[in-house]
Amino acid sequence: MTEARRRDVRIDAGDARLEGYLTLPPEPTGLVVFAHGSGSSRFSSRNRFVARVLNEAGLATLLFDLLSPQEHEIDQYTYQFRFDIPLLARRLTATVDWVDTQTPIARLPLGLFGASTGAAAALICAAERPARVAAVVSRGGRPDLAEHALSRVKAPTLFIVGGLDHPVLELNRAAAARLTAPHRIEVIPGATHLFEEPGTLEAAATAARDWFLEHLHTADH
């Protein structure tokens, strides 16, 4: 099997230039854009693990920073940006628009993978770009923070939650009840919020992979 190619990218998101990296397997069948949350970045070890699983399944991935380097540095002390859901959603939506200007990936069916607060940004972006976003996956996410956008989401959505992450599980159930789009809650037994228990992150990555393969395969873009 030919190895996936990775290259650094700089995304023009309007009010910021965002750093990221794009990984392209041979003849990708879709693209998954990652939305990190709660002060994380493109270097998130958990999201990089999930991305590798997706790459091995033939999906391209884009991991990028929702915050500029200066904002990230400030946020480490003040936490002022990580919960600014409208800002994160605007940056993600601008990145989806940027994707459509990039020849190698512009025509690929597109999914969003959001973790923590990034899940809310992903759902808002899906509501804003219903014709472009074909599937959404939330891992340990806060979809409740998407609020009024939930009813406008058209993309099939998978909520992956740890079985021991009781408060977040309840928040996901409440958010899912507000969706009109096809959706499912995947509870990973024995997992807490960060999926640190043996085998739990692998189970989450497998569920995400299967969801994207199913729904990006049927997308028409």
Secondary structure, 3 states (H helix, E strand, C coil): CCCCEEEEEEEECCCCEEEEEEEECCCCCEEEEEECCCCCCCCCHHHHHHHHHHHHCCEEEEEECCCCHHHHHHHHHHCCCCCCHHHHHHHHHHHHHHHCCCCCCCCCCEEEEEECHHHHHHHHHHHHCCCCEEEEEEECCCHHHHHHHHHHCCCCEEEEEECCCHHHHHHHHHHHCCCCCCEEEEEECCCCCCCCCCCHHHHHHHHHHHHHHHHHHCCCC
